[in-house]
Amino acid sequence: MKNMTLKITLKSATTFGRGDGVAGLVDREIEHDTNGFPFLRGRTLKGLLAESAENIVYALDSEEESKWKKAKDALFGKSGRGVDEKGLLIVGDAQLPSSLKEAILKEGWSKEDTLYSLTSIRRQTSMNEHGAPAHASLRSMRVLLPNVILESQLNFDGKLEAIHEQLLAATILDLRRAGTGRNRGRGWIEVELEDDGYTKDLFKEFAEAIQ
């Protein structure tokens, strides 16, 4: 089993929503733990990666598609097959770097202090046909601020072959949006595998392999 670290750098305001809000404060809250440390669930992150891998395989020539589809299924599992075919890739929650969390805890920050230092609250409203705010349409959302970094541990349950690493690198470089509103301009992210040079070297191998 080989371990890797996935580094996610936020390039724009991003919300990894938990589906509820805080009465009187925000309508949509971000995922965070009891210390106020934000995170992105590993299951959600794996789904985003699987979606990127699916897009890449779909874009390949038909002669190459079958080989890379098998690699995708090996990494991420086959849809609808349950736990028996969950794939090689195990994705941990994407969290703040350990060194940063330790420093915050050492300073004795409260949960609220931590949240306010890393997030902001954005408000938006719908407009009616006259160009005025629609009645009772004001909504608020907590966002993680740009330049926040999250790290996720990637583990592999089984033998990882070169083709799996190559596809994973291409998938990671393809992933550029995440979170609530990612199809509306929010959630721009930059993702690297361990370090940028390593990711790009693997991507070069992928590019050579599909030529």
C-alpha positions as CSV (number, residue, x, y, z in Angstrom):
1,M,0.0,0.0,0.0
2,K,1.4,3.4,-1.0
3,N,0.4,6.7,0.7
4,M,0.2,10.1,-1.0
5,T,-0.8,13.6,0.1
6,L,-3.3,15.6,-1.9
7,K,-2.9,19.4,-1.4
8,I,-5.9,21.6,-2.2
9,T,-5.3,25.4,-2.4
10,L,-8.4,27.6,-2.6
11,K,-8.1,30.2,-5.3
12,S,-11.5,31.8,-4.7
13,A,-14.1,31.8,-1.9
14,T,-15.4,28.3,-1.5
15,T,-18.2,26.6,0.5
16,F,-18.0,22.9,1.4
17,G,-21.5,22.9,2.7
18,R,-23.0,20.6,5.3
19,G,-26.6,21.1,4.1
20,D,-27.8,23.3,7.0
21,G,-27.3,26.7,8.6
22,V,-27.2,28.4,11.9
23,A,-30.3,30.3,12.9
24,G,-29.8,34.0,12.8
25,L,-26.3,33.8,11.3
26,V,-26.1,31.9,8.1
27,D,-28.4,29.9,5.9
28,R,-25.7,27.6,4.7
29,E,-22.8,26.6,7.0
30,I,-19.5,25.0,6.0
31,E,-18.3,21.7,7.2
32,H,-16.2,22.1,10.4
33,D,-15.3,20.1,13.5
34,T,-15.7,21.0,17.1
35,N,-12.6,23.2,17.1
36,G,-13.9,25.2,14.1
37,F,-11.4,23.5,11.7
38,P,-13.0,23.4,8.2
39,F,-12.8,20.2,6.1
40,L,-14.0,18.5,3.0
41,R,-15.3,15.0,3.5
42,G,-13.2,12.3,1.8
43,R,-16.3,10.7,0.3
44,T,-17.2,14.0,-1.4
45,L,-13.6,14.5,-2.6
46,K,-13.4,11.0,-4.0
47,G,-16.6,11.7,-5.9
48,L,-15.2,14.9,-7.4
49,L,-12.1,13.0,-8.5
50,A,-14.1,10.2,-10.0
51,E,-16.2,12.7,-12.0
52,S,-13.0,14.3,-13.4
53,A,-11.6,10.8,-14.3
54,E,-14.9,10.0,-16.1
55,N,-14.6,13.2,-18.1
56,I,-11.0,12.4,-19.1
57,V,-11.8,8.9,-20.2
58,Y,-14.8,10.1,-22.1
59,A,-12.6,12.6,-24.0
60,L,-10.1,9.9,-25.2
61,D,-10.1,8.2,-28.6
62,S,-12.2,5.1,-28.7
63,E,-9.1,2.9,-29.1
64,E,-7.7,4.2,-25.8
65,E,-10.9,4.5,-23.9
66,S,-11.2,0.8,-22.9
67,K,-7.8,0.7,-21.3
68,W,-8.2,3.9,-19.4
69,K,-11.8,3.0,-18.3
70,K,-10.4,-0.1,-16.7
71,A,-7.8,2.0,-14.9
72,K,-10.6,4.4,-13.7
73,D,-12.7,1.5,-12.5
74,A,-9.7,0.0,-10.7
75,L,-9.0,3.3,-9.0
76,F,-12.5,4.5,-8.1
77,G,-14.6,1.4,-8.4
78,K,-17.6,0.7,-10.6
79,S,-20.8,2.6,-10.1
80,G,-23.6,0.7,-8.4
81,R,-21.4,-2.3,-7.4
82,G,-21.3,-1.6,-3.7
83,V,-18.5,-2.2,-1.3
84,D,-17.2,-5.3,-3.1
85,E,-15.8,-3.1,-5.9
86,K,-15.0,0.2,-4.1
87,G,-11.7,0.7,-6.0
88,L,-8.1,0.9,-4.9
89,L,-8.3,4.6,-3.9
90,I,-9.1,5.5,-0.3
91,V,-9.5,9.3,0.2
92,G,-9.3,10.8,3.6
93,D,-11.0,14.0,4.7
94,A,-9.3,17.2,3.4
95,Q,-8.2,19.2,6.4
96,L,-6.0,22.1,7.5
97,P,-2.3,21.1,7.7
98,S,-1.5,19.5,11.0
99,S,1.1,22.2,11.8
100,L,-1.6,24.9,11.5
101,K,-4.1,23.1,13.6
102,E,-1.5,22.5,16.3
103,A,-0.5,26.2,16.3
104,I,-4.2,27.3,16.6
105,L,-4.8,24.9,19.5
106,K,-1.6,26.1,21.2
107,E,-2.9,29.7,21.0
108,G,-6.1,28.6,22.7
109,W,-8.4,30.0,20.0
110,S,-12.1,29.3,20.4
111,K,-14.2,27.6,17.7
112,E,-15.6,31.0,16.7
113,D,-12.1,32.6,16.5
114,T,-11.0,29.9,14.2
115,L,-14.0,30.2,11.9
116,Y,-13.8,34.0,11.7
117,S,-10.1,33.9,10.9
118,L,-10.6,31.5,8.0
119,T,-14.0,32.4,6.7
120,S,-16.4,35.2,5.7
121,I,-20.1,35.4,5.2
122,R,-21.4,36.2,1.7
123,R,-25.0,37.4,1.1
124,Q,-27.0,37.3,-2.1
125,T,-30.6,37.9,-3.1
126,S,-32.8,37.1,-6.1
127,M,-34.0,39.9,-8.3
128,N,-37.6,40.3,-9.6
129,E,-38.7,41.3,-13.1
130,H,-38.4,45.0,-12.1
131,G,-34.7,44.7,-11.2
132,A,-35.5,45.0,-7.4
133,P,-34.6,42.4,-4.7
134,A,-37.3,39.7,-4.5
135,H,-39.2,39.5,-1.3
136,A,-37.7,37.2,1.4
137,S,-35.0,36.1,-1.0
138,L,-31.9,37.2,1.0
139,R,-29.6,34.2,1.7
140,S,-26.3,34.1,3.5
141,M,-23.5,31.5,3.1
142,R,-20.2,31.0,4.9
143,V,-17.2,30.7,2.6
144,L,-13.7,29.6,3.2
145,L,-11.3,32.4,2.1
146,P,-8.9,32.2,-0.8
147,N,-5.4,30.8,-0.1
148,V,-6.6,28.4,2.6
149,I,-4.9,25.1,2.1
150,L,-6.4,21.7,2.9
151,E,-4.6,18.3,2.8
152,S,-6.0,14.9,2.2
153,Q,-4.3,11.5,2.7
154,L,-4.6,9.1,-0.2
155,N,-4.2,5.4,0.5
156,F,-4.4,2.5,-1.9
157,D,-5.9,-0.8,-1.0
158,G,-4.0,-3.1,-3.4
159,K,-1.3,-2.9,-6.1
160,L,-0.9,0.5,-7.7
161,E,0.3,0.3,-11.3
162,A,1.9,3.0,-13.4
163,I,-1.3,3.5,-15.4
164,H,-3.2,4.2,-12.2
165,E,-0.8,6.8,-11.1
166,Q,-0.8,8.5,-14.5
167,L,-4.6,8.6,-14.6
168,L,-4.7,9.9,-11.1
169,A,-2.3,12.7,-11.9
170,A,-4.4,13.7,-14.9
171,T,-7.5,13.6,-12.8
172,I,-6.0,15.8,-10.1
173,L,-4.9,18.4,-12.6
174,D,-8.3,18.4,-14.2
175,L,-10.1,19.1,-10.9
176,R,-10.5,22.8,-10.7
177,R,-13.9,23.4,-9.0
178,A,-15.5,22.1,-5.8
179,G,-18.2,23.0,-3.3
180,T,-21.5,24.8,-3.4
181,G,-21.9,27.0,-6.5
182,R,-19.0,25.5,-8.4
183,N,-20.9,25.7,-11.6
184,R,-21.6,29.4,-11.0
185,G,-18.0,30.6,-10.7
186,R,-17.3,29.8,-7.0
187,G,-15.1,27.1,-5.6
188,W,-12.0,27.6,-7.8
189,I,-9.3,25.3,-6.5
190,E,-5.7,24.2,-7.4
191,V,-4.9,20.6,-6.6
192,E,-1.5,19.0,-6.4
193,L,-0.3,15.4,-5.7
194,E,2.4,15.6,-3.0
195,D,4.2,18.4,-4.9
196,D,3.6,20.1,-8.2
197,G,6.6,18.6,-9.9
198,Y,5.6,15.1,-9.1
199,T,2.1,15.6,-10.4
200,K,3.3,17.1,-13.6
201,D,5.9,14.4,-14.2
202,L,3.1,11.8,-13.9
203,F,0.9,13.8,-16.2
204,K,3.7,13.8,-18.9
205,E,3.7,10.1,-18.7
206,F,-0.1,10.1,-19.1
207,A,0.2,12.4,-22.1
208,E,2.8,10.2,-23.7
209,A,0.8,7.1,-23.1
210,I,-2.3,8.3,-24.9
211,Q,-0.4,9.5,-28.0
